[in-house]
Amino acid sequence: MIAVQLIFFVIMAYLLGSIPSSVWVGKWFYGIDVREEGSGNAGATNTIRVLGWKAGVPVLLFDVFKGWLAVSLIHYIPPYWLEPRYMEYYKICLAIAAVVGHIFPIFAGFRGGKGVATLLGVGFGLYGFMVGFPIGLFTIVLLISEYVSIASITAAILFPVCVYYVGDVSTPLLILSVLVAIFVPLTHRKNIIRLFKGQENKVSIWKKR
């Protein structure tokens, strides 16, 4: 019975991740499916590109929040359901479920985003203050290059370095940070190709819209 309940919470994490904020905001308030415009990605960056900052920022914040909330489901699980040594592994399962939900959302025909914002949210839930280092790095690279893809990939690749040298984390979380460093570049394969071809779109930061 406990196993079924634990599976239920993982499903809940997936459903939280599946909430397609960019798709719903675009359709409800603008009559636009962001997946049919711009880069075709159902994420905050494409929402900003297609609908502007006014729509994109709330989408970004919500995608981060749902990732954090999914990991926070651990607090609703009675201690006697799991031995303490398994709690961290279960939190990682909740985190993965949320990110998978964002990439393959059941509420949007399994066509979602790349999961970077949701990864940031689960990062807050798993690593706490250490997430501030990749956020700072992301911001610096974005301000210099105006390419979200470059900023995301750079922050992801250097994330395990920050975790290893700055934080005192367990081996599972260190391994997870390495997987993140591999995962993000893989989800940005098309962006990398466009960068080499000089076809990648910038986010206009310094210019007024």
PyMOL commands that set and color helices and strands:
alter all, ss='L'
color gray80, all
select helices_A, chain A and resi 2-17+21-30+34-36+44-51+53-76+79-81+84-103+106-108+116-145+148-166+171-187+189-197
alter helices_A, ss='H'
color red, helices_A
deselect
rebuild
show_as cartoon
